[in-house]
Amino acid sequence: MAMGFSPTQSRPGLSVQAEGARRVTRALPEEAPVAFVFDGTTQAVMMATPADIGDFAYGFAVTEGIVTDSAQIEGFEIADHAQGIEARFWLNEDRQGALTARRRYMAGPVGCGLCGIDSLEEAVRAVPSVAHAAPVFAAQEISVAADALSAHQPLHNLTRATHAAGFIRPGAGLVLAREDVGRHNALDKLIGALWRHDIDPSRGAVVMTSRLSVELVQKCAMAGCGLLIAVSAPTAHALRLAEGAGITLAAFARGGGFDLYSHPHRILHEVPDVA
C-alpha cells in the first residue's frame, strides 16, 4: 500500500433493524486519487483503493498501450501527497507517440473506466487479437474459479465493498489476485502484478467478481489474455468485442457451472452443442 494511506478506515455508525437500533463500528474501504504521471505530465487520475499502487500503475500503462515492454520504462516511483498518490514513470523517448495517442484526463467515479475520455473513437478503440493465446482448461476449473477467488479477498471480507480480479492457470488454480473498490482498477492491478512477476497473461485466464463490460475485455486484449471469467453477465457490446478479439467469455460462473459465449475451444467439456 501507499505509505501514507490505509486501504480501510474504521468508522462508527448506527445499525437500524426491525428489532431495533444499535451502535456499530464498520471497516469501510478507502478511496484515494491516484495520478499516473509519465515524464512529468499527468496522464490520468483515478479514484482507487490505496493498495498495490505499483501494480495498478504498471497495469494501467499496459492496458492503455503506453508501454508494451518493461525495457521501455527507465524509472518508476510512488510519491504520497496530502491530497493523494502519484505513480511516476520515466519512459524511453520512443513512447511519446503512445502517450499522445492515449492522452486522457479522468477524475471520475470508480464504476466507470471511460470517464473523461477524449472521443467516441477512443472509447470503442480497436484492440489486438489474442487468438494466439491458447490455454486449455477443464470445465471444472472454470466452474470453481470464482469460489477460489472468494478465498483470496481479505479486503472484501472486511468491508463487503470491493471487487477482485484473479489469474488462474490450467492445472494450477488461482495463482494471483488483487482487490479494489473499482472492478477496472482491480483488473489493472492484477495485470500489473502479472507483469511485475514475469507471468505471461496468455498462459491463463482472468476471473472477475463483476459483470463483463467493454473496458474489461479491452484490458484483457491489451494484456494478451484470451479467457475472461465472471460471476455475472457480459454486456452485448463486450461479447461482440470478445468475439472479434478472439477472447473466450465464460459468465455466470457460480454454483458449479457457467455460461460459455465465445471461442469455446479453450474449455473442454462433455456437453454436446444444442441446436
C-alpha positions, 0 to 999 in steps of 0.5 A: 500500500501507499505509505501514507494511506490505509486501504480501510478506515474504521468508522462508527455508525448506527445499525437500524433493524426491525428489532431495533437500533444499535451502535456499530463500528464498520471497516469501510474501504478507502478511496484515494486519487491516484495520478499516473504521471509519465515524464512529468505530465499527468496522464490520468487520475483515478479514484482507487483503493490505496493498495498495490499502487505499483501494480495498478500503475504498471497495469494501467500503462499496459492496458492503455498501450503506453508501454508494451515492454518493461525495457521501455520504462527507465524509472518508476516511483510512488510519491504520497501527497496530502491530497493523494498518490502519484505513480511516476514513470520515466519512459524511453523517448520512443513512447511519446507517440503512445502517450499522445495517442492515449492522452486522457484526463479522468477524475471520475467515479470508480464504476466507470473506466471511460470517464473523461475520455477524449472521443467516441473513437477512443472509447470503442478503440480497436484492440489486438487479437489474442487468438494466439493465446491458447490455454486449455482448461477443464470445465471444472476449473472454470466452474470453481474459479470464482469460489477460489477467488472468494478465498483470496479477498481479505479486503472484501471480507472486511468491508463487503465493498470491493471487487477482485480480479484473479489469474488462474492457470490450467492445472494450477488454480488461482495463482494471483489476485488483487482487490479494489473498490473499482472492478477496472482498477482491480483488473489493472492491478492484477495485470500489473502484478502479472507483469511485475512477476514475469507471468505471461497473461496468455498462459491463463485466464482472468476471473472477475467478481463483476459483470463483463463490460467493454473496458474489461475485455479491452484490458484483457486484449491489451494484456494478451489474455484470451479467457475472461471469467465472471460471476455475472453477465457480459454486456452485448457490446463486450461479447461482440468485442470478445468475439472479434478479439478472439477472447473466450467469455465464460459468465455466470460462473457460480454454483458449479457451472457457467455460461460459455459465449465465445471461442469455446475451444479453450474449455473442454467439456462433455456437453454436446452443442444444442441446436 
